[in-house]
């Protein structure tokens, strides 16, 4: 039986970004530009822009991954496909986090509408990338994470977003799909925007409450959910517990 390694999730990314009408699209972890193609197409449809960040060097906590692609090769690839709405930046977004955040501030003055995080999959990597992005999201901004089912750092960070770091301003959903039969996992984080937007109920089909009461209850719930004073720690590379980094396809759960 032939295994399926198709990348249908990239089609989903494009469709979702178009649905959101995302003007500013960010990707961390570009590699050869496979997903960049779809995100650039979304940016073009939305009359927006795509910014891609990647180290384009050996990477991983133990430098266990070889260089894959380059800024030049990805740029050539996207230009040949007819795109001009992109900018590629070679940077280690974790070790040069301050510079990375400066670039985001300069390039995303109206906020980030859509971000795809697929870079360093250690907890250290995904933690730092997220907390660089989240304060810069637009009111209806969305972050999509890749490999959240099958990778330790990503999966634990999704758990901690629901527990340690949940401040009541976002919702998170996990989808056990991606990369065909591998089922690498995709997680979607969306800002809670219904009560923040000045958009009321405009279609009455019958409910147990009036539109006004629904909207006031929603606003009250949203305010109650927000938690202040959540401490965001500093996470360093040396804090990582996984010593034997690598791929273990036959590992069973809880073993």
Secondary structure, DSSP 8 states (H G I E B T S, - for coil): -------HHHHHHHHHHHHHT-SEEEEE--TTSHHHHHHHHHHHHTT-EEEEEE--SSBSTTS-B-----HHHHHHHHHHTT--SEEEEE--TTTTHHHHHHHHHHH-TT-EEEEEE-S--SHHHHHHHHHHHGGGEEEEEEEEEESTTT-HHHHHHHHHHHTTT--SSEEEEEE---TGGG---EEEEEE--TTTSS------S--SS-HHHHHHHHHHHHHHH-----------GGG----S-S--TT--TT-
